[in-house]
Amino acid sequence: MSDDDRVAVTLAAWPDDADSDEGVVVNWFVREGGAVDEAASLCEVQIEKVSVDVLAPVAGTLDEIVAGEDDEFARGDTLAWMVQDDE
């Protein structure tokens, strides 16, 4: 499966009051292979002192976690990949 067949999971909205362009993955709520609905919470990230849930961009399966728990990531980084459900 190529990246063209998958949907990138990123933090859609960076907190407005955050000065930092980096965050840390705190906890994954869904494991690889898990099915999720669109807009379901996939993981919790922390940016400075703000905790934010990362939401599924589509309904489908969490295919690959790129940034594991306690991993740092930069604004715009791909945290995971999803495979969208067939419609």
N, CA and C atoms as an extended XYZ file, in Angstrom:
261
Properties=species:S:1:pos:R:3:atomname:S:1:resname:S:1:resid:I:1 pbc="F F F"
N         0.851       -1.177        0.000 N   MET     1
C         0.000        0.000        0.000 CA  MET     1
C         0.895        1.238        0.000 C   MET     1
N         0.621        2.170       -0.871 N   SER     2
C         1.416        3.388       -0.952 CA  SER     2
C         0.785        4.481       -0.096 C   SER     2
N         1.563        5.535        0.135 N   ASP     3
C         1.037        6.666        0.897 CA  ASP     3
C        -0.128        7.330        0.171 C   ASP     3
N        -0.224        7.129       -1.156 N   ASP     4
C        -1.344        7.697       -1.912 CA  ASP     4
C        -2.667        7.058       -1.522 C   ASP     4
N        -2.607        5.848       -0.974 N   ASP     5
C        -3.814        5.134       -0.564 CA  ASP     5
C        -4.185        5.412        0.884 C   ASP     5
N        -3.364        6.194        1.575 N   ARG     6
C        -3.588        6.438        3.000 CA  ARG     6
C        -3.801        7.928        3.255 C   ARG     6
N        -4.391        8.220        4.398 N   VAL     7
C        -4.672        9.595        4.798 CA  VAL     7
C        -3.786        9.922        6.005 C   VAL     7
N        -3.064       11.027        5.921 N   ALA     8
C        -2.187       11.444        7.008 CA  ALA     8
C        -3.004       11.979        8.180 C   ALA     8
N        -2.572       11.627        9.377 N   VAL     9
C        -3.170       12.157       10.603 CA  VAL     9
C        -2.213       13.214       11.142 C   VAL     9
N        -2.706       14.443       11.238 N   THR    10
C        -1.931       15.546       11.787 CA  THR    10
C        -2.803       16.291       12.789 C   THR    10
N        -2.197       17.174       13.537 N   LEU    11
C        -2.966       18.026       14.445 CA  LEU    11
C        -3.565       19.147       13.606 C   LEU    11
N        -4.873       19.109       13.394 N   ALA    12
C        -5.543       20.031       12.479 CA  ALA    12
C        -5.475       21.485       12.946 C   ALA    12
N        -5.646       21.714       14.229 N   ALA    13
C        -5.672       23.089       14.743 CA  ALA    13
C        -4.668       23.233       15.877 C   ALA    13
N        -3.614       23.966       15.617 N   TRP    14
C        -2.605       24.237       16.641 CA  TRP    14
C        -3.188       25.253       17.612 C   TRP    14
N        -2.966       25.076       18.915 N   PRO    15
C        -3.521       26.045       19.878 CA  PRO    15
C        -3.061       27.472       19.575 C   PRO    15
N        -4.013       28.404       19.559 N   ASP    16
C        -3.716       29.796       19.210 CA  ASP    16
C        -2.694       30.438       20.127 C   ASP    16
N        -2.733       30.089       21.406 N   ASP    17
C        -1.860       30.753       22.367 CA  ASP    17
C        -0.519       30.045       22.543 C   ASP    17
N        -0.234       29.036       21.731 N   ALA    18
C         1.030       28.297       21.860 CA  ALA    18
C         2.131       29.006       21.079 C   ALA    18
N         3.222       29.300       21.764 N   ASP    19
C         4.379       29.916       21.119 CA  ASP    19
C         5.276       28.861       20.480 C   ASP    19
N         5.211       27.643       20.973 N   SER    20
C         6.066       26.564       20.499 CA  SER    20
C         5.531       25.949       19.210 C   SER    20
N         6.437       25.501       18.366 N   ASP    21
C         6.066       24.772       17.157 CA  ASP    21
C         6.292       23.282       17.330 C   ASP    21
N         6.454       22.834       18.585 N   GLU    22
C         6.673       21.421       18.871 CA  GLU    22
C         5.719       20.957       19.962 C   GLU    22
N         5.381       19.674       19.895 N   GLY    23
C         4.526       19.062       20.898 CA  GLY    23
C         5.026       17.667       21.218 C   GLY    23
N         4.320       17.004       22.141 N   VAL    24
C         4.661       15.647       22.561 CA  VAL    24
C         3.393       14.809       22.550 C   VAL    24
N         3.488       13.596       22.003 N   VAL    25
C         2.363       12.670       22.054 CA  VAL    25
C         2.288       12.121       23.472 C   VAL    25
N         1.140       12.271       24.122 N   VAL    26
C         0.960       11.822       25.498 CA  VAL    26
C         0.417       10.395       25.539 C   VAL    26
N        -0.634       10.140       24.744 N   ASN    27
C        -1.319        8.849       24.839 CA  ASN    27
C        -2.080        8.578       23.557 C   ASN    27
N        -1.968        7.350       23.055 N   TRP    28
C        -2.795        6.914       21.934 CA  TRP    28
C        -4.028        6.211       22.487 C   TRP    28
N        -5.217        6.624       22.021 N   PHE    29
C        -6.472        5.996       22.441 CA  PHE    29
C        -6.829        4.810       21.554 C   PHE    29
N        -6.290        4.785       20.345 N   VAL    30
C        -6.566        3.739       19.360 CA  VAL    30
C        -5.236        3.096       18.986 C   VAL    30
N        -5.232        1.809       18.843 N   ARG    31
C        -4.026        1.070       18.453 CA  ARG    31
C        -4.049        0.818       16.951 C   ARG    31
N        -2.877        0.511       16.385 N   GLU    32
C        -2.805        0.169       14.968 CA  GLU    32
C        -3.783       -0.965       14.665 C   GLU    32
N        -4.495       -0.825       13.569 N   GLY    33
C        -5.494       -1.815       13.176 CA  GLY    33
C        -6.879       -1.519       13.703 C   GLY    33
N        -6.984       -0.520       14.591 N   GLY    34
C        -8.277       -0.173       15.167 CA  GLY    34
C        -9.142        0.627       14.212 C   GLY    34
N       -10.429        0.323       14.220 N   ALA    35
C       -11.399        1.047       13.401 CA  ALA    35
C       -11.881        2.278       14.159 C   ALA    35
N       -12.030        3.393       13.431 N   VAL    36
C       -12.492        4.631       14.054 CA  VAL    36
C       -13.462        5.362       13.140 C   VAL    36
N       -14.339        6.131       13.758 N   ASP    37
C       -15.240        7.001       13.024 CA  ASP    37
C       -14.536        8.324       12.749 C   ASP    37
N       -14.980        9.024       11.730 N   GLU    38
C       -14.437       10.345       11.451 CA  GLU    38
C       -14.640       11.237       12.671 C   GLU    38
N       -13.645       12.021       13.002 N   ALA    39
C       -13.638       12.971       14.126 CA  ALA    39
C       -13.532       12.300       15.491 C   ALA    39
N       -13.277       10.987       15.528 N   ALA    40
C       -13.041       10.310       16.811 CA  ALA    40
C       -11.656       10.702       17.327 C   ALA    40
N       -11.500       10.759       18.638 N   SER    41
C       -10.201       11.073       19.232 CA  SER    41
C        -9.241        9.905       19.048 C   SER    41
N        -8.100       10.190       18.429 N   LEU    42
C        -7.089        9.160       18.204 CA  LEU    42
C        -6.008        9.177       19.273 C   LEU    42
N        -5.568       10.386       19.641 N   CYS    43
C        -4.514       10.496       20.645 CA  CYS    43
C        -4.588       11.860       21.309 C   CYS    43
N        -3.849       11.953       22.401 N   GLU    44
C        -3.725       13.214       23.136 CA  GLU    44
C        -2.305       13.710       22.951 C   GLU    44
N        -2.173       14.992       22.652 N   VAL    45
C        -0.849       15.606       22.548 CA  VAL    45
C        -0.781       16.791       23.496 C   VAL    45
N         0.430       17.142       23.868 N   GLN    46
C         0.626       18.299       24.731 CA  GLN    46
C         1.541       19.279       24.019 C   GLN    46
N         1.089       20.533       23.989 N   ILE    47
C         1.860       21.622       23.419 CA  ILE    47
C         1.956       22.673       24.503 C   ILE    47
N         3.177       22.905       24.950 N   GLU    48
C         3.410       23.720       26.125 CA  GLU    48
C         2.584       23.136       27.272 C   GLU    48
N         1.636       23.863       27.820 N   LYS    49
C         0.838       23.335       28.930 CA  LYS    49
C        -0.592       23.012       28.513 C   LYS    49
N        -0.818       22.918       27.206 N   VAL    50
C        -2.154       22.663       26.672 CA  VAL    50
C        -2.232       21.237       26.143 C   VAL    50
N        -3.246       20.491       26.577 N   SER    51
C        -3.495       19.152       26.051 CA  SER    51
C        -4.580       19.243       24.983 C   SER    51
N        -4.345       18.570       23.872 N   VAL    52
C        -5.259       18.623       22.734 CA  VAL    52
C        -5.457       17.208       22.212 C   VAL    52
N        -6.696       16.861       21.850 N   ASP    53
C        -6.963       15.583       21.196 CA  ASP    53
C        -6.760       15.738       19.697 C   ASP    53
N        -6.126       14.753       19.085 N   VAL    54
C        -5.988       14.689       17.636 CA  VAL    54
C        -7.137       13.828       17.125 C   VAL    54
N        -7.896       14.358       16.180 N   LEU    55
C        -9.097       13.694       15.692 CA  LEU    55
C        -8.839       12.987       14.363 C   LEU    55
N        -9.568       11.908       14.144 N   ALA    56
C        -9.465       11.165       12.891 CA  ALA    56
C        -9.993       12.030       11.743 C   ALA    56
N        -9.209       12.192       10.676 N   PRO    57
C        -9.658       13.019        9.557 CA  PRO    57
C       -10.716       12.330        8.699 C   PRO    57
N       -10.798       11.003        8.789 N   VAL    58
C       -11.758       10.213        8.018 CA  VAL    58
C       -12.187        9.014        8.851 C   VAL    58
N       -13.261        8.366        8.436 N   ALA    59
C       -13.646        7.082        9.039 CA  ALA    59
C       -12.797        6.005        8.381 C   ALA    59
N       -12.266        5.103        9.191 N   GLY    60
C       -11.444        4.044        8.617 CA  GLY    60
C       -10.663        3.300        9.674 C   GLY    60
N        -9.480        2.843        9.280 N   THR    61
C        -8.616        2.043       10.143 CA  THR    61
C        -7.313        2.778       10.387 C   THR    61
N        -6.882        2.807       11.640 N   LEU    62
C        -5.575        3.376       11.965 CA  LEU    62
C        -4.523        2.385       11.481 C   LEU    62
N        -3.834        2.739       10.415 N   ASP    63
C        -2.932        1.820        9.735 CA  ASP    63
C        -1.536        1.792       10.356 C   ASP    63
N        -0.996        2.968       10.668 N   GLU    64
C         0.381        3.035       11.182 CA  GLU    64
C         0.547        4.247       12.084 C   GLU    64
N         1.070        4.025       13.262 N   ILE    65
C         1.412        5.119       14.167 CA  ILE    65
C         2.863        5.497       13.898 C   ILE    65
N         3.089        6.753       13.549 N   VAL    66
C         4.430        7.240       13.240 CA  VAL    66
C         5.093        7.823       14.490 C   VAL    66
N         4.346        8.586       15.261 N   ALA    67
C         4.852        9.219       16.477 CA  ALA    67
C         4.263        8.491       17.683 C   ALA    67
N         5.087        7.737       18.368 N   GLY    68
C         4.637        6.975       19.521 CA  GLY    68
C         4.502        7.842       20.764 C   GLY    68
N         4.018        7.236       21.831 N   GLU    69
C         3.867        7.951       23.095 CA  GLU    69
C         5.222        8.471       23.552 C   GLU    69
N         5.242        9.693       24.039 N   ASP    70
C         6.416       10.431       24.501 CA  ASP    70
C         7.301       10.942       23.371 C   ASP    70
N         6.920       10.714       22.115 N   ASP    71
C         7.682       11.249       20.987 CA  ASP    71
C         7.345       12.713       20.772 C   ASP    71
N         8.367       13.501       20.425 N   GLU    72
C         8.159       14.896       20.068 CA  GLU    72
C         7.821       14.979       18.584 C   GLU    72
N         7.050       16.002       18.221 N   PHE    73
C         6.710       16.232       16.824 CA  PHE    73
C         6.635       17.734       16.592 C   PHE    73
N         6.784       18.129       15.341 N   ALA    74
C         6.716       19.538       14.966 CA  ALA    74
C         5.380       19.834       14.305 C   ALA    74
N         5.021       21.096       14.306 N   ARG    75
C         3.782       21.533       13.657 CA  ARG    75
C         3.756       21.008       12.223 C   ARG    75
N         2.657       20.352       11.855 N   GLY    76
C         2.499       19.838       10.500 CA  GLY    76
C         3.005       18.421       10.286 C   GLY    76
N         3.723       17.847       11.260 N   ASP    77
C         4.222       16.479       11.121 CA  ASP    77
C         3.070       15.482       11.043 C   ASP    77
N         3.289       14.398       10.314 N   THR    78
C         2.345       13.297       10.280 CA  THR    78
C         2.541       12.452       11.529 C   THR    78
N         1.471       12.262       12.296 N   LEU    79
C         1.529       11.474       13.525 CA  LEU    79
C         1.186       10.015       13.270 C   LEU    79
N         0.353        9.766       12.260 N   ALA    80
C        -0.087        8.419       11.930 CA  ALA    80
C        -0.663        8.427       10.530 C   ALA    80
N        -0.956        7.219       10.048 N   TRP    81
C        -1.608        7.056        8.742 CA  TRP    81
C        -2.881        6.236        8.942 C   TRP    81
N        -3.923        6.625        8.190 N   MET    82
C        -5.191        5.894        8.215 CA  MET    82
C        -5.524        5.394        6.820 C   MET    82
N        -6.284        4.315        6.763 N   VAL    83
C        -6.879        3.843        5.519 CA  VAL    83
C        -8.365        4.155        5.612 C   VAL    83
N        -8.852        4.908        4.656 N   GLN    84
C       -10.256        5.328        4.669 CA  GLN    84
C       -11.164        4.156        4.319 C   GLN    84
N       -12.318        4.117        4.995 N   ASP    85
C       -13.332        3.106        4.671 CA  ASP    85
C       -13.808        3.301        3.242 C   ASP    85
N       -14.113        2.198        2.555 N   ASP    86
C       -14.727        2.289        1.225 CA  ASP    86
C       -16.151        2.787        1.390 C   ASP    86
N       -16.544        3.671        0.502 N   GLU    87
C       -17.903        4.208        0.603 CA  GLU    87
C       -18.810        3.560       -0.389 C   GLU    87
